[in-house]
């Protein structure tokens, strides 16, 4: 669900988050990149929801 806020992941249908816990160190970098890619979308969604609640 989190990665659905990443437009590239959404477009590519790749919405799974990597689980780096039992992998190699580069898997943590991949997860970090996935979080960064979705962060702007999450912030935008929250801002829109707050604006709608404020005006509604």
Protein Blocks (a to p, Z undefined) as FASTA:
>chain_A
ZZmmpmklmmnopabccdfklmcfklmmmmmmmmmmmmmmmmmmmmmmmmmmmmZZ
